[in-house]
Amino acid sequence: MVSANPEDNSDPAPDGRTRGYLLPRHSDAVIQCTPEQRQSKLSSVSKALIFLGDIARYKEQYNESGGRPKAGAETGPPARASGKNKKAPIPRARDYEKARQRYEQARALVPHEGNPSNQLAILSSYQSDTFNAIVHYYRAICVQQPYDGAAENMGKSLKKSLDFWIAKGKAKQQEATVPRLKIEVLKEQIIALHAYWGQYQGVEMVESESLQSSEELCKSSVSLFHDLIAGLLLQSEVMSKIVILGLGALWKHRMLRSPGAKRRPRSNPRVEAQISGHLLDVFRSLLEVGLQELADDPAGDTDDIAQKISATLRRMLPALRMVNKWLRTNYRFYASDEKKQTVEGVAEFWKVYTRFFTTLGQKFPIEQLTRLETPLEEDLDIRGFLPLTKLMVTENSGEGIDRAQVHPNEEQLMRIWDLIGDAKMLAQMKVCIPSLFLERSFYT
């Protein structure tokens, strides 16, 4: 019988030894270590988790039991039955959940390292999920310690996707009418767009035909993005990932040298303007749909302010927060002086921005909102991502706040509180923000 006292390890093991050999006795001693030592230990544990994830991945990849395909194959008929049981097994897809959990744990420990994200991208590529694979590759690149092979791996994946996109033809790309297929078309368009941008890395002159193709994709993808959001067809996670992809592409184009290059190339102004313009259109789509949602009143005359947040707006808030955080430190990309601006529609964007936040502040008075004092899901997910570094909430600012105990409605009110706070900070930047902001008493 095992003792009820966890510190009592005197019960004999099957071989006669005491159980003290299994786990060390509990100690109240606190081991002091410097921040550098702590980070080194976390990095070691992260590497161990990645190794464990690799082992789990290989075990699953070469497992032929239970209806899985032949070893090394991701799809196909089940491996032949062996032994006395000759009955063909039911086909079963491979399950990399154990490996994914290990990689996610490793990324949570060291969000500034790119290796875990690269491994997650590999898992997504096994399942032919190029969209999520590219998201993970950007996360493996846009960190303090990028993974060396991530840029090259992403380049190969993007080239393959672009070849498929071109071979598929524009006619078939516009045939989707079912919502699920429309979402897949949007993902394909976004990935093809990033593939075009990837070709321009370090290229001084861009072929006009390729640039025109990417410009057409910019317009069609944003239009579809807008329609899917307005139709309540796009999940919050997908919206956020499209924002992450755009921010990652701009950061990579400006900051990262091509694989094999000795120095970082100059940013191509035409391509940079196109990426910036695409981001601006994505941001504007979120604001325009948000304005439509704020015009409705789903709660009626209720006093519960959280009920005034429509289902569509709830899905949009995490992506809007990331957009607003990025604008706080990168507003000069969209300076209000059109003479100096290489991106079209900047002045109109700031007008839509002002209308949205003025309406938001009127419908959700700041004194009735919940102060953001704990990291939200998007804060934890985006840790280490350099385009948003030091902008999202990384730790509790209030004592004793447990996110698990925060009601989902309170989380949404926290997001709105944070959005309005960032909008006020942007309004104070008189050099780059139109004077229209300063005419609104809401911002004073």
N, C-alpha and C positions, 0 to 999 in steps of 0.2 A: 504494500500500500504506500502511495506517495504521500508524504507529509503535507498538511495544509499550510505549513509555514514555508514561504518561498525561500527563506534563508537556510532551511534545514536540508542539507544535501547529504545526510548520512544514510539515507535508504540505499541498500545495496543494488547495484546494477545486475543484470543477468549473469555476468561473468564474475560476480563477487566483489567488484570494486565499488566504492561509494560514488554517488552521482556528482560529487564535487568536480570531477574531471570534465563534466559537460559544459558548465557555465561558471565563470568566476563569481565569487561571493560579492554581494552588493557592498559598495563602499560609498561613504558620504564625502569622500575627498573630492574636491573640485580641481581638475587639471587646468591650469592657466596656460594660455597660449596667445601669441601675438596674432594680429590679423593676417599677417603673411603665413604663419604656421597653420592657421585655421583654413585659409584658402588652399594651401597645399594639400591639407588632409581631404578637403572637399573634392579637389581635383583628382586625388587618388581614388576616392570612393566612386567618383563619376566614371573614371576609366574602368574600374572593376565592373560597374553596372553595364557599361558598353560591351565589355567582354562577355558578360553573362547574356546580354541581349543577342550578341552575335552567335553564341552557342545555341540559344533557343531558336534563332532564325535558321541556322544550318540544320538543326535537328528536324525542324518542320519542313524545310525545303527538300530534304532527302528521305522523308518518311513516306512510305508507300502504303501504309495500313489504313483501314477505315474508309476506303473508297477514294483516297487521294490519287492524283495522277502519278505518273512515273517520276522517279527521283530526278530532281533538277528541273522539272516542268511545272509551270503554274496552272496550266489548263490542259484539258484532254481527258480521255476516258480513264477510268480507274486502272491502277496497276493490276495485272492478272492475279487471281486468287491462287494461293498455294496450299499445299497440304491436303488434308481430307476434304476440306470445305471448298468445293469447286464452284459454288454459286457466285455469280458476279455481284460484287458489292455495289451499294448505292453510291453514285458519284458524290464527292464531297470536296468543297474548296479548301484550300490551305488556310490555316488560322495562325496568324503571326501576332496574336494578342499578347502573349507572354513577352516576346521580343519588344513589342511596342511599349509595353509598360516599363521595361527596363530602360529603354532609351528616353522615355518621358521623365523618369526619375532622375536620370543623369542630367538631362537638360535643366530640370528644376534646381539641381544642386549648383550647377555652373552655367547660368544662362548666358554668360559672356563668351563661352567656348562654342565653336561651330560643329565639333565632331558629332554630338548627339543628333543635331538637326539633319546632318548629312545621312546618318543611318536611318532616320525616320523617312527621309526622301527615298532611300532605297526600298523601304517597305512599300511606300506608295507606288513606286515604279513597278514592283512585283504585281500589284493589283491593277496595273494600267490606269492609275489615277494620276495623270500628268499634272493636273491643276494643283493638287495638294503637294505633289513632289516638288514643283517649282516654288511653292510657298516655303517649304522646308529648306530648299537650296538657298533661297534669299536669306533665310534666317541663319544658315550656316556661313554665309558670306558677310552679312552686315552686322558683325559682332567684333569685339575687341580682339579676339583670337580666332580669326576665320579658319575654317578647315581647308587645307591646301588644295584638295582635289574637288571641292564643291563647285567652283566656277567652271571647271572643265566638264564635270559631270552634268551640270545644268546646261551647258552649251550643247552637248550631245543630245540631251533630251529635247531641248528646244528645236534643234535642227530637224530631228525626226518628226516632231509635231508639225513643224512648218511644211515639211515635204508632204505629210499626210493632208494638211489643210489645202495646199495647192492642188494636190491630186484629186481631192474630194470635189472641188469645183464650187463656185459660188451658188449655182442653181440649187444644189442639194442642201447647201448650208441654210437656205432660206425656207425650206419646206416644213420645218418643225412647227407644229400647231399645238401639240400636247405640252402642258406646262413643264413637265419633267424634261422633255426633249429641248424645250426652249432654254432651260437652265444649262443643259449640256452644250447647246450652241453658244451661249454666252461664255462659258468656260473655254471652249475651243477658240473663240474669237480673242479672248484675253490672252491666252497662251500664244496664239499666232502673232499677236501684237508684240508681246515680249520677245518672241523669236526674231522678229524684224529688228527690234532695238538691240538685241544681242549681237546681230551681225554688224551693227554700226560701232561697236566698241573699238575705239582707237582709230577709226577710219576717218581720214580727212575729208574726202569727198563721198557723198552718198548718191547712189544711182537714183535718178528722178523717178524711174518706174517703181522701185522698191519703196521710196519715200511716199509716193502717191498711194501705193497699196496700203501702207501702214496708216496713212491719213484717212483712207476710207474705212479701215478697221476701227480707228478711233471713234469715228462718227457712229458707225453701226453698233459697236459694242456699248457705247454710252446710251444710245437710244433704247437698246434692249434692256440695259441695266435699269434705266428709268421706268420702263413699262413693267418690268418684273417686280420692282419695289412697290410701285403704285398698286399693282394687282395682288399684293400680299402673297407673292409666289416665291420670294427670295428669302432664305433664312438669314438670321443675323450673322451667323458664322461666315457665310459666303460673302456678305457685304464687307465685313471686316477684312477678310482675306484679300479681296480685290483692292481695298485701300492699302493693305500691307504690300501687295505686289507692286503697286504704283510707286509707293514711297521707296521700296527697295530698289526698283529699277532706276529711279533718279539718283539715289545715293550711289549705286554701283557705277552708273555712267560717269558721275563726277569724281568719284573717289578711288575706284579700283582699276588697276592696270590689267591688261589682257594677260591670259596665261602665257608664260614664256617671255613676256616683255620685261625689259630691264628697268623701265621707268613708267610712271603713270602717264598715259597720253592726255593731251588736251581734250577737254570735253567738246564734242561736236555741237556747235550752237544750234544747228537746225534740229538735230535729234533731241537735244536738251529742251528746246522750245516745244517740240512735239510731246515729249513726256510730261512736261509741266502743264501743257494745255490739256492733255488727257486727264491729269489729276484735277485740274480746275473744273473740267466738265463733270467728273465723278462727284466732286464736292458740291457742285451746283445742283446736280440731280438730287442729291440727298436733301439739300435745302428746299428745293422746289416741291418735292413730295412732302417734306415736313410742313411746309406752309399749307398745303392742301389738307393735311391731317389736323393741323391746328385750327383750321376753319370749321371743322366739325366738332360736335360736342357729344361724345359717346356716353357721358355720364348723366346728362340732363341737369337737374337742379341739386344733385347730391353735394354734400359738404366735404366728401372725401376727395381731396385733390388728386390722389393717385388714380382715381377712376377716370379722370379726364385725359389720361394718356391712352391713345388708341393703340390697337394691336400692331399696326404698321409702324407707328412711332416708337413703340417699345423695341421692335426689331432693329430700328435704325440708330438708336441712341449710342450703342458701343462704337459703331463706325464713326458717328458724328463726333464723339469725344476724341478719337484718334486724329481726325481731321483738324479739329480745333487746337489740339495740343501741337500738332505740326505747324499750323499757321502761326502760332505764337512766336516761334523762333525762326520761321522761314518766310515770313510775310513779304520780304523783299523780292521774292520770286514774282509776286503779284503786286508790285508798287502801283499806286493809283495814277501815276503820270504815264499816260498812254504813249507819249512821244518816245519814252525810253523802254517801252514794253514790247517784248517780242512775242508775247502770248496774247491772243485775241480774246476779247470779251471780259477783260479784267474789271472795267468800271461797272459793267452790268452785274458781274458776280458780287461785287461789294454791295450793290444795291439790294440784291436778293438776300445777301448775308444779313444786312441791316434789318430788312423787313422780317426775316425769320426770327432773329433774336429779340427784336422789339415785341413781336407777337408772343414769343415764348415767355418773355418777362412779364407781359401783361396777363397771360393766362395762368402763369405759375409764379406768383409773387415770391420773392427771395426769402421773405420772413416765414413763409409756410413750407419751405423745402427743408429736407434733411441734409445736414452738413456731411460732406464726404470725409470720413475719418478712417476708412479701412480700404485696402485694395479690393477692387472688383475683379471679375473674371478676366476681363480684357487686360487689366493691369498686370495680373500674374502671367498671362499668356504672352505678353509682349516684352517681358523683362529681357534685357540684354540687346534688344534690337536698336542699333545705333541711330536710325532716323528719328526715333522717339525716346532716346535715352534721356534720363533725368526729368522727363516730363510726366510720365504716368506715375501713379501712386505705387510705391514699392513696399511700404511698410505702414503699420498702423500709426496714425498721428494722435489717436485718442487711446487712453489706457483702458484695458479690459474689454476691448471691442472684438467680438468674435464674428467673423463674416458668416459663419454657419447659422448664427442666431439672428441675422438680419433678414427681415421679410423681403421677398422679391419686389414688392411695391416700394419699400423704402430704398432699395437699390436703385430703382428707376428715378426716384426723387433726388437721390445723391447724384446721379448722372446729370440731371437737369441743373442742379445747383452748381456743379462743376463746369458745365457748358456756359452758363451765364457768367460765372467768374472769369473764365478765359476770354469771353467776348468783351467784357469790361476792360481787361488788360489790353486787348487789341485796339479798342477804341481810343486808348490813351496815346497810341503811337501816331502822332499827328503827321509825321513826315510821310508815312506810306499809306495810311488809311484815309479815305475820303472824308472831307469835312462833314458829309452827311451824318456820320456817326455822332459828331459833336453837337448836332442840333437836336438830338434825342435826349430828353430829360432822364430817360431810363438809364443812360450810361453815366450820368453825373453822380 
